[in-house]
């Protein structure tokens, strides 16, 4: 279904001629890691189209899917949340918090369409056990510019929070990004486990290992959706954050040795000894749960595709013991007791050809569906979290998540 959706969208977004150059030698294994110097956006939904597709999904679901505008971006674009299912197990998924990482957007639209219209017994069972909430385009302003960060000046931030006047800029605020001379935040550093946190001048500029400050409306809207689900359901069981990584990393070891890695998975990066320093203040942190959930994603993909399939080129995201990003949403939510999974697919959405893009959308769909299924039937709690470390490693090209 993903490839068909990708094909149907072709030509719907302003395109530019593509001149392809090799980012790295292709070497052994499947596929190509060639990227476009002047990439085409063909096949990827822009913000307006996402809104139209969500409205259509809601309309044709007969009330099963509920779409809400949960906030506005810094430039005033609607931030959408779509919800389906009534179960006690809650899964929240966000995509495109980095605006140029949108494979997850297409996957979420496909999943919502399926869960909103399918009438088979398995889907009905899932909807009775799981409440699925998707935010398919968390950073629409960055998305419209095909760049990582949002669009927000420090002056506008201080106007929103006058108590920050005279304080240094937050460390993750940038004056430009991806060659575009407009300021903005890396939204994936703007979260705080204290979900009631109010920006405080004394906390700025902060450090890359520390919690963020909820300075951007996009991160606050994501926080508000999470808090609302907490209040309604008593907690959020699982959270997936959908990203992209470099296009030319290769698996080392196992049946896929030497192949381009298509998907990497991770649990929260909270420093040494599984975030031991956080346990006193945040006793709900359960790193093993996050690893179980990530492993459930991997197992579901391997079961569907087979261990030798290109779609099963799955590994662990590079995660040294000391890696610490408390300001990521997956870290902040994990400290509140949620099992959180980072899902990275190969290349930015405009790096690779349409065929490979369709394949990667399919990978994301299958991974998300695997966790939905595991929550619905309880198998997420029957796997061994430490088995996550048996997933293969890969060659690293310095791309950060």
SVG drawing of the C-alpha trace seen along z (x, -y; Angstrom):
<svg xmlns="http://www.w3.org/2000/svg" viewBox="-20 -42 53 57">
<polyline fill="none" stroke="black" stroke-width="0.4" points="0.0,0.0 2.8,-2.4 4.3,-2.2 0.9,-2.9 0.4,-5.9 3.8,-7.2 3.1,-6.9 -0.3,-8.6 1.3,-11.5 4.0,-12.0 4.0,-15.4 1.8,-16.9 4.6,-19.0 6.8,-21.5 9.8,-19.7 13.2,-20.5 15.5,-18.6 17.5,-15.9 21.3,-15.6 22.5,-12.5 25.9,-12.0 27.3,-9.2 27.5,-10.1 29.7,-7.0 30.7,-4.0 27.8,-1.5 30.0,1.4 28.5,4.9 25.0,5.5 21.5,4.4 20.4,1.1 22.1,-2.2 23.1,-5.1 23.2,-7.7 21.6,-10.9 20.3,-13.9 22.3,-17.2 19.1,-19.1 16.4,-16.8 12.9,-16.4 10.1,-16.5 7.8,-14.5 5.9,-11.8 5.9,-13.5 2.9,-15.1 3.2,-18.8 1.4,-20.3 -1.7,-21.2 -2.0,-17.7 -1.6,-16.1 -4.5,-18.2 -6.6,-17.1 -5.7,-13.5 -6.5,-13.5 -9.9,-15.1 -10.7,-12.5 -9.6,-9.6 -11.8,-11.0 -14.7,-11.4 -14.5,-7.9 -13.9,-6.2 -17.5,-6.8 -16.5,-8.4 -13.8,-5.8 -10.9,-8.3 -10.9,-11.6 -8.7,-14.4 -8.0,-17.5 -5.9,-20.6 -3.9,-20.6 -1.9,-23.8 -0.2,-26.1 3.4,-26.1 5.6,-29.1 4.5,-30.3 0.8,-29.6 0.3,-26.2 -2.1,-23.7 -0.6,-20.9 -2.7,-17.8 -3.4,-14.8 -5.4,-11.8 -6.8,-9.2 -8.3,-5.8 -9.2,-3.0 -10.7,-2.9 -8.4,-0.5 -6.6,-1.1 -3.2,-0.6 -2.0,-3.9 0.5,-4.4 1.6,-7.9 3.6,-8.3 5.2,-11.5 6.8,-12.1 8.7,-14.9 9.8,-16.6 12.8,-17.2 11.1,-18.8 13.1,-16.9 12.4,-13.5 9.0,-12.5 8.8,-8.9 6.9,-8.4 4.3,-11.0 3.3,-8.8 3.4,-5.6 1.1,-7.2 -1.4,-8.3 -1.5,-4.7 -2.0,-3.2 -4.8,-5.6 -6.5,-4.9 -6.3,-1.2 -7.4,-1.2 -10.2,-3.7 -11.7,-1.5 -10.8,2.2 -13.6,4.4 -11.7,7.7 -11.7,9.3 -8.1,8.6 -8.5,4.9 -11.6,4.8 -9.6,6.6 -6.8,4.1 -9.1,1.1 -10.7,2.5 -7.4,3.0 -5.3,0.0 -5.8,-3.7 -3.5,-4.8 -2.7,-8.5 -0.6,-9.9 1.0,-13.4 2.1,-12.9 3.8,-16.3 5.2,-17.8 7.3,-20.4 5.4,-21.7 7.4,-25.0 10.7,-23.1 8.9,-20.6 7.9,-23.4 11.5,-24.4 12.8,-20.8 15.1,-21.4 15.6,-20.0 14.8,-22.9 11.6,-24.9 11.3,-28.6 11.4,-30.8 13.5,-33.8 14.9,-34.3 13.2,-37.7 9.8,-36.0 10.6,-33.5 11.4,-36.3 8.1,-38.0 6.3,-34.8 8.3,-34.5 9.2,-38.0 11.0,-36.5 13.8,-35.4 14.8,-39.0 18.5,-39.4 19.1,-35.6 21.4,-33.8 19.8,-31.8 19.1,-28.2 21.9,-26.0 19.7,-24.3 18.5,-27.5 20.1,-28.0 20.5,-31.2 20.1,-29.2 19.7,-25.6 20.3,-23.5 21.6,-26.4 18.5,-28.5 19.2,-31.8 16.3,-31.7 16.5,-30.9 14.9,-28.1 15.0,-25.3 16.0,-21.7 12.6,-20.6 14.1,-17.3 16.0,-19.0 13.1,-21.1 11.5,-18.6 11.5,-18.4 10.4,-15.5 8.8,-18.1 5.7,-18.4 4.6,-21.5 8.0,-23.2 7.9,-27.0 10.9,-28.6 13.3,-30.2 16.1,-32.6 18.4,-31.1 18.3,-27.7 19.6,-29.1 21.5,-28.4 21.6,-24.8 23.8,-21.9 23.3,-19.3 22.9,-16.6 20.2,-18.5 16.5,-18.8 15.0,-21.4 12.7,-24.3 9.5,-23.9 10.3,-27.1 8.7,-26.1 4.9,-25.8 5.4,-22.5 7.1,-20.8 4.5,-22.2 1.7,-20.9 3.3,-17.4 3.6,-17.7 0.0,-18.7 -1.2,-15.7 0.8,-13.4 -0.5,-15.1 -4.0,-14.8 -3.7,-11.1 -2.1,-10.7 -5.1,-12.4 -7.6,-10.5 -6.0,-7.0 -3.8,-7.1 -0.7,-6.9 0.9,-6.5 2.2,-3.0 4.3,-3.5 5.8,-6.3 7.5,-6.1 9.5,-8.9 10.1,-8.5 13.3,-9.9 15.8,-9.4 19.6,-8.8 22.4,-8.7 22.0,-6.8 25.2,-4.8 25.6,-2.9 26.2,0.8 25.4,3.7 28.3,5.5 27.7,9.1 24.9,11.6 23.0,12.6 22.8,8.9 26.6,8.3 27.7,5.6 24.2,4.6 22.9,1.0 21.0,0.8 17.4,-0.4 16.2,-0.7 17.8,-1.3 16.0,-1.2 16.9,-2.7 15.8,-3.1 16.2,-6.5 19.8,-8.0 20.0,-8.9 23.6,-8.4 25.5,-5.8 24.0,-2.8 20.7,-3.1 20.1,-6.6 20.8,-5.7 21.2,-9.3 17.6,-10.0 16.0,-7.1 15.6,-9.0 13.6,-11.9 12.0,-9.8 11.3,-6.4 8.9,-5.4 11.8,-5.2 12.0,-1.7 14.7,-1.3 14.1,2.4 10.5,1.7 11.7,-0.6 14.1,2.1 11.3,4.7 9.2,2.4 12.0,1.7 12.7,5.4 9.0,6.0 9.2,3.7 12.3,5.5 10.8,9.0 7.6,8.1 9.5,6.8 11.8,9.9 8.8,12.2 7.0,10.5 9.9,10.1 12.3,12.9 15.8,12.4 17.4,12.1 15.0,9.6 16.2,6.0 13.3,4.9 14.8,6.8 18.1,4.9 17.6,3.8 20.0,2.9 20.6,1.1 21.0,-2.7 24.5,-3.7 24.1,-4.2 27.3,-4.5 26.6,-4.0 27.4,-7.7 25.1,-9.1 22.7,-11.5 20.0,-13.6 17.4,-14.4 15.9,-17.0 14.5,-14.6 10.8,-13.8 11.5,-10.1 13.7,-10.7 11.3,-13.1 8.4,-10.7 10.4,-7.7 11.2,-9.5 7.4,-9.7 7.1,-5.9 6.4,-5.4 8.3,-2.8 9.8,-4.9 11.3,-3.8 13.5,-5.8 12.8,-4.6 15.4,-5.7 15.1,-4.9 17.9,-5.3 18.3,-8.7 16.3,-11.9 13.0,-11.7 14.4,-13.3 17.7,-11.4 16.6,-8.2 14.6,-7.1 10.9,-6.6 11.2,-2.8 13.4,-2.8 11.3,-5.5 8.2,-3.3 10.2,-0.4 11.2,-2.5 7.6,-3.7 6.6,-0.1 9.3,0.6 8.0,-2.1 4.4,-0.9 5.3,2.6 7.4,1.5 4.6,-0.6 2.0,2.1 4.2,4.6 4.1,2.6 0.4,2.0 -0.1,5.8 2.3,6.5 0.4,4.0 -3.0,5.5 -2.0,9.1 0.4,8.5 3.4,10.0 5.4,6.8 5.8,8.0 6.9,11.6 10.2,10.7 13.5,10.3 14.7,6.7 18.3,7.7 17.8,9.5 17.7,6.1 21.5,6.0 21.6,9.0 20.5,6.8 23.4,6.1 25.7,3.0 26.5,0.9 29.2,-1.4 28.6,-4.9 28.8,-8.1 28.5,-10.7 24.8,-11.5 23.0,-12.5 19.4,-11.7"/>
</svg>
